[in-house]
Amino acid sequence: MFSSIIRRATGTPTITFSQFIDQYYQRCWKNKHTARQFRSVIENYLKPRHDEKKRPKSEGWQREPGPGLGDIRCNKLTREHVKAWHAIHQDVPRMVNRALQMANQAWRDVLPDAFNPFDNVRRHPERDRQRRLTEDERARFLASLEELRREGRMTDATADAILVMRGTFARKSEILALRREQVDIEAKIALLDIHKTDDLDGARTIQLALVMPVIRRRLAVCEAQGTPYLFPSDRSHSGHLTCVLRAFHLICEHAGIVRTRDLVAHTLRGDGATVLLEEGTDLRVIQKILGHRDIKTTAKYAQATQKSAQAAMQRAQAPLEVSKAVKRVAPQLSGKGGNRGTRRR
């Protein structure tokens, strides 16, 4: 793959790590729809030289002395270099962890049999950045979506895709690539053969009960246009929608929802998990709906709120009252039992 640009000495390329990651980007990441994010991580975290680093500030970036990886030759790169570089960026744990993951992936793909200095490096703990919507924000979000659709500022396919994302709590990639043969109208589910979840039945199940009117409308569009995808797009090489982030932000702006870094389309998924938890849904059931492999991931998505705590106390109110009643009559019951015991003697 890289034979024309990489010369191997002892099984490891002798070029600098900056050249290595640049070439991998050109071959593997440049054509992805997230190429801009890949490029940003590479420029700001992976390419700086050994005597500099870049740190985010409110106004631009500044360079400060610190261990980097860019000018180190790959055959000289050690795990100590990586640990020192990783430690110096502990103030931005999410970004440096992502950079570590990207470097690890590139190294494994190009040099699967060579020593991997990025492997077994402990990640920094990350602060949860999941955004949750209030009930008023949810109502304004839906109202703004329909108004933008009527005004022609958003296509029907995009609006319906966001509605299905919100009503199924599924991943964006799962909904946008949904095909009509994957939909079971009678069972009100969608079965995905390619997915991120290791289910015992071998398929990822998406619950469609809350969005069946939208699904029927999209199936009719599929029949009329002769496309296999529920959310087709002429601008995409894949034939279906690939991104709804711009439309999502347009809806939020129209609804007056304050935009923050953690307000993205994936917010609908975590917010839905929180709503299910507030309604008293068991965490295992939420795990099945979201399609998580590990219930720990579900626990991060579904955050306990004041409303869920109050609902739990209300559900526990009746049993607690019964317990109090039992305590009140317990002495009387014990007294009767004691008399019966005396008579038996």
Wavefront OBJ file of the C-alpha trace (Angstrom):
o trace
v 0.000 0.000 0.000
v 2.761 2.423 0.946
v 5.652 0.671 -0.813
v 6.304 3.648 -3.071
v 6.808 6.102 -0.213
v 7.983 4.002 2.737
v 11.332 2.218 2.876
v 11.558 -0.353 5.606
v 14.704 -0.780 7.649
v 13.972 -3.248 10.429
v 10.358 -3.825 9.500
v 9.474 -0.213 10.378
v 9.369 2.831 8.050
v 12.272 5.277 8.362
v 10.232 8.362 7.472
v 9.071 10.793 10.154
v 5.756 10.218 11.855
v 4.451 13.458 10.348
v 5.076 12.111 6.836
v 3.624 8.754 7.805
v 0.321 10.149 9.100
v 0.054 12.547 6.139
v 0.366 9.691 3.656
v -2.173 7.601 5.554
v -4.606 10.521 5.510
v -4.267 10.914 1.745
v -4.872 7.216 1.142
v -7.552 6.367 3.715
v -9.205 9.392 5.335
v -9.255 12.142 2.728
v -12.452 10.968 0.998
v -14.451 10.378 4.157
v -17.236 12.797 5.075
v -15.381 13.460 8.358
v -12.120 14.347 6.579
v -12.100 17.864 8.036
v -12.147 16.503 11.600
v -9.368 14.035 10.760
v -7.274 16.833 9.266
v -7.798 19.063 12.313
v -6.668 16.358 14.744
v -3.610 15.567 12.620
v -2.491 19.190 12.312
v -3.060 20.122 15.944
v -1.989 16.973 17.783
v -0.116 14.451 15.637
v 2.114 16.586 13.395
v 3.705 19.122 15.798
v 7.430 18.601 16.290
v 9.094 17.155 19.360
v 9.845 20.648 20.747
v 6.405 22.204 20.338
v 2.739 21.650 20.932
v -0.472 23.480 20.121
v -3.043 24.302 22.758
v -6.529 25.728 22.218
v -7.286 29.241 23.420
v -10.346 31.399 23.180
v -8.742 33.219 20.241
v -6.767 30.859 18.040
v -3.893 28.548 18.833
v -0.567 29.135 20.577
v 2.652 27.116 20.475
v 4.394 26.088 23.678
v 7.344 23.796 24.374
v 6.324 20.179 24.862
v 6.880 16.690 23.498
v 5.454 16.070 20.049
v 5.689 13.219 17.561
v 5.935 14.890 14.151
v 9.698 14.926 13.637
v 10.456 11.531 15.228
v 11.261 8.787 12.738
v 8.896 5.858 12.916
v 11.673 3.318 13.513
v 12.805 5.413 16.517
v 9.341 6.008 17.965
v 8.886 4.393 21.386
v 6.006 4.007 23.785
v 7.738 6.456 26.152
v 7.517 9.116 23.416
v 3.800 8.425 23.026
v 3.118 8.481 26.774
v 4.949 11.783 27.202
v 3.049 13.307 24.269
v -0.254 11.960 25.593
v 0.370 13.246 29.127
v 1.180 16.799 28.048
v -2.284 17.115 26.427
v -4.263 15.963 29.451
v -6.101 19.303 29.520
v -7.902 18.282 26.301
v -8.572 14.586 27.018
v -11.239 13.998 24.393
v -9.156 15.315 21.502
v -5.862 13.684 22.474
v -7.639 10.363 23.060
v -9.076 10.632 19.573
v -5.629 11.414 18.171
v -4.244 8.361 19.963
v -6.987 6.183 18.489
v -6.336 7.496 14.965
v -2.579 6.908 15.243
v -3.167 3.420 16.615
v -5.482 2.576 13.718
v -3.047 3.864 11.086
v -0.125 1.966 12.616
v -2.096 -1.297 12.807
v -3.248 -1.017 9.200
v 0.194 -0.295 7.737
v 2.419 -2.265 10.112
v 0.317 -5.051 11.631
v 3.355 -7.189 12.533
v 5.609 -4.416 13.854
v 5.805 -3.085 17.409
v 2.961 -0.607 17.966
v 3.987 2.241 20.319
v 0.388 3.533 20.448
v -1.026 0.287 21.806
v -1.769 -0.192 25.531
v -1.481 3.513 26.335
v -3.973 4.419 29.030
v -6.480 7.036 27.925
v -7.327 10.145 29.899
v -10.745 10.114 31.599
v -13.234 12.226 29.673
v -15.915 14.460 31.098
v -19.403 13.599 29.930
v -20.573 16.101 27.303
v -23.980 14.662 26.519
v -26.542 17.398 25.977
v -30.106 16.922 27.220
v -33.149 18.873 26.027
v -35.919 20.191 28.237
v -39.575 19.417 27.548
v -40.085 22.919 26.178
v -37.049 22.565 23.873
v -38.366 19.243 22.545
v -41.726 20.819 21.705
v -40.108 23.836 20.014
v -37.766 21.542 18.096
v -40.656 19.614 16.503
v -42.622 22.773 15.769
v -39.618 24.389 14.079
v -38.933 21.278 12.006
v -42.445 21.277 10.544
v -42.373 25.036 9.943
v -39.066 24.830 8.078
v -40.474 22.003 5.991
v -43.548 24.046 5.046
v -41.367 27.027 4.123
v -39.283 24.852 1.801
v -36.057 25.466 3.740
v -35.658 21.751 4.369
v -36.322 18.769 2.110
v -38.882 16.148 3.070
v -36.211 13.446 3.159
v -34.067 15.389 5.628
v -37.004 16.356 7.841
v -38.331 12.789 7.901
v -34.870 11.391 8.657
v -34.540 13.650 11.700
v -38.039 12.670 12.845
v -37.148 8.972 12.602
v -33.873 9.548 14.442
v -35.774 11.263 17.225
v -38.534 8.631 17.382
v -36.325 5.531 17.319
v -33.248 6.750 19.253
v -31.140 4.958 16.635
v -27.750 6.004 15.313
v -27.651 8.525 12.490
v -25.782 6.113 10.210
v -28.390 3.402 10.821
v -31.321 5.636 9.863
v -29.841 7.453 6.877
v -28.822 4.180 5.167
v -32.108 2.411 5.936
v -33.446 0.315 3.021
v -37.032 -0.669 2.392
v -36.326 -4.416 2.508
v -35.072 -3.946 6.067
v -38.452 -2.639 7.251
v -41.093 -5.021 8.645
v -44.378 -3.105 8.590
v -46.386 -5.678 10.531
v -43.831 -6.064 13.322
v -43.057 -2.312 13.271
v -39.322 -2.923 13.351
v -36.280 -2.611 11.083
v -33.631 -5.354 10.970
v -30.074 -4.324 10.137
v -27.666 -7.024 8.970
v -24.610 -4.728 9.253
v -24.388 -3.022 12.615
v -22.170 -2.224 15.605
v -24.066 -4.420 18.057
v -23.284 -8.033 18.882
v -26.820 -9.371 19.291
v -27.472 -13.043 19.795
v -29.908 -13.105 16.889
v -27.278 -11.606 14.575
v -29.322 -8.517 13.678
v -29.791 -5.045 15.096
v -33.454 -4.298 15.773
v -34.779 -0.750 15.486
v -38.199 -0.068 17.000
v -40.414 1.893 14.569
v -43.697 1.982 16.511
v -43.509 5.731 17.234
v -42.726 6.747 13.643
v -44.865 4.415 11.539
v -46.680 7.273 9.697
v -43.292 8.650 8.609
v -42.040 5.182 7.609
v -45.143 4.515 5.470
v -44.688 7.877 3.770
v -41.040 7.110 3.019
v -41.898 3.644 1.673
v -44.361 5.247 -0.733
v -41.585 7.572 -1.908
v -39.316 4.565 -2.449
v -41.933 2.912 -4.643
v -42.535 6.083 -6.643
v -38.851 6.874 -7.227
v -37.640 3.288 -7.558
v -34.917 3.709 -4.950
v -33.995 1.150 -2.278
v -33.292 3.831 0.338
v -35.902 5.467 2.538
v -33.960 8.736 2.530
v -32.462 9.078 -0.972
v -30.138 11.841 -2.102
v -28.881 12.777 -5.571
v -25.874 14.604 -4.115
v -24.346 11.548 -2.447
v -22.330 8.788 -4.103
v -23.982 6.271 -1.800
v -27.456 7.218 -3.035
v -28.771 8.179 0.407
v -28.399 11.041 2.856
v -25.086 11.027 4.703
v -25.294 14.091 6.939
v -28.080 16.048 8.627
v -25.978 18.188 10.970
v -26.588 21.441 9.087
v -30.339 20.820 9.061
v -30.273 19.892 12.755
v -28.522 23.152 13.659
v -30.968 25.086 11.475
v -33.870 23.600 13.427
v -32.230 24.389 16.765
v -31.522 27.973 15.705
v -35.108 28.429 14.540
v -36.391 26.951 17.822
v -34.195 29.207 19.930
v -32.188 26.340 21.416
v -28.812 27.633 22.572
v -26.072 26.076 20.462
v -23.127 24.563 22.297
v -20.303 22.237 21.243
v -22.207 19.193 22.458
v -25.430 20.069 20.595
v -25.263 17.693 17.621
v -27.629 15.288 15.891
v -26.429 12.535 18.229
v -28.044 14.544 21.039
v -31.415 13.105 19.990
v -30.179 9.616 20.833
v -28.977 10.409 24.337
v -31.982 12.610 25.025
v -34.294 9.754 24.041
v -32.492 7.421 26.430
v -33.012 9.923 29.235
v -36.733 10.176 28.414
v -37.051 6.377 28.571
v -35.308 6.353 31.945
v -37.623 9.062 33.249
v -40.611 6.946 32.250
v -39.314 4.081 34.368
v -37.927 1.881 31.582
v -35.449 -0.736 32.748
v -31.846 -0.039 31.792
v -31.564 -3.425 30.045
v -34.506 -2.536 27.830
v -32.926 0.832 27.006
v -29.717 -1.014 26.110
v -31.674 -3.178 23.645
v -33.409 -0.150 22.096
v -30.177 1.804 21.657
v -28.227 -1.231 20.460
v -25.313 -1.001 22.866
v -22.917 -3.885 23.427
v -22.146 -2.859 27.004
v -24.708 -1.628 29.502
v -22.080 0.795 30.853
v -22.434 2.748 27.602
v -26.198 2.857 28.104
v -25.709 4.195 31.615
v -23.680 7.090 30.189
v -26.419 7.931 27.688
v -29.381 7.599 30.035
v -28.677 10.078 32.809
v -30.755 10.133 35.957
v -32.608 13.448 36.297
v -34.658 15.113 38.998
v -37.812 13.983 37.219
v -36.752 10.342 37.147
v -35.814 10.510 40.839
v -39.231 11.936 41.753
v -40.977 9.304 39.630
v -39.048 6.553 41.398
v -40.101 7.897 44.784
v -43.728 8.064 43.682
v -43.620 4.455 42.525
v -42.110 3.480 45.858
v -44.725 5.423 47.838
v -47.346 2.672 47.984
v -44.976 -0.100 49.140
v -43.545 2.219 51.776
v -47.007 3.015 53.091
v -47.784 -0.702 53.327
v -44.569 -1.174 55.295
v -45.662 1.526 57.721
v -49.026 -0.176 58.137
v -47.349 -3.487 58.854
v -45.180 -1.823 61.482
v -48.276 -0.364 63.157
v -50.075 -3.705 63.459
v -46.946 -5.769 64.119
v -47.150 -5.416 67.939
v -50.780 -6.514 67.899
v -49.999 -9.536 65.743
v -47.055 -10.483 67.930
v -49.232 -10.147 71.028
v -51.856 -12.450 69.608
v -49.197 -14.890 68.616
v -47.782 -14.791 72.130
v -51.186 -15.583 73.691
v -51.697 -18.515 71.350
v -48.286 -19.768 72.304
v -49.194 -19.558 75.976
v -52.410 -21.487 75.487
v -50.542 -24.252 73.700
v -48.280 -24.657 76.652
l 1 2 3 4 5 6 7 8 9 10 11 12 13 14 15 16 17 18 19 20 21 22 23 24 25 26 27 28 29 30 31 32 33 34 35 36 37 38 39 40 41 42 43 44 45 46 47 48 49 50 51 52 53 54 55 56 57 58 59 60 61 62 63 64 65 66 67 68 69 70 71 72 73 74 75 76 77 78 79 80 81 82 83 84 85 86 87 88 89 90 91 92 93 94 95 96 97 98 99 100 101 102 103 104 105 106 107 108 109 110 111 112 113 114 115 116 117 118 119 120 121 122 123 124 125 126 127 128 129 130 131 132 133 134 135 136 137 138 139 140 141 142 143 144 145 146 147 148 149 150 151 152 153 154 155 156 157 158 159 160 161 162 163 164 165 166 167 168 169 170 171 172 173 174 175 176 177 178 179 180 181 182 183 184 185 186 187 188 189 190 191 192 193 194 195 196 197 198 199 200 201 202 203 204 205 206 207 208 209 210 211 212 213 214 215 216 217 218 219 220 221 222 223 224 225 226 227 228 229 230 231 232 233 234 235 236 237 238 239 240 241 242 243 244 245 246 247 248 249 250 251 252 253 254 255 256 257 258 259 260 261 262 263 264 265 266 267 268 269 270 271 272 273 274 275 276 277 278 279 280 281 282 283 284 285 286 287 288 289 290 291 292 293 294 295 296 297 298 299 300 301 302 303 304 305 306 307 308 309 310 311 312 313 314 315 316 317 318 319 320 321 322 323 324 325 326 327 328 329 330 331 332 333 334 335 336 337 338 339 340 341 342 343 344 345
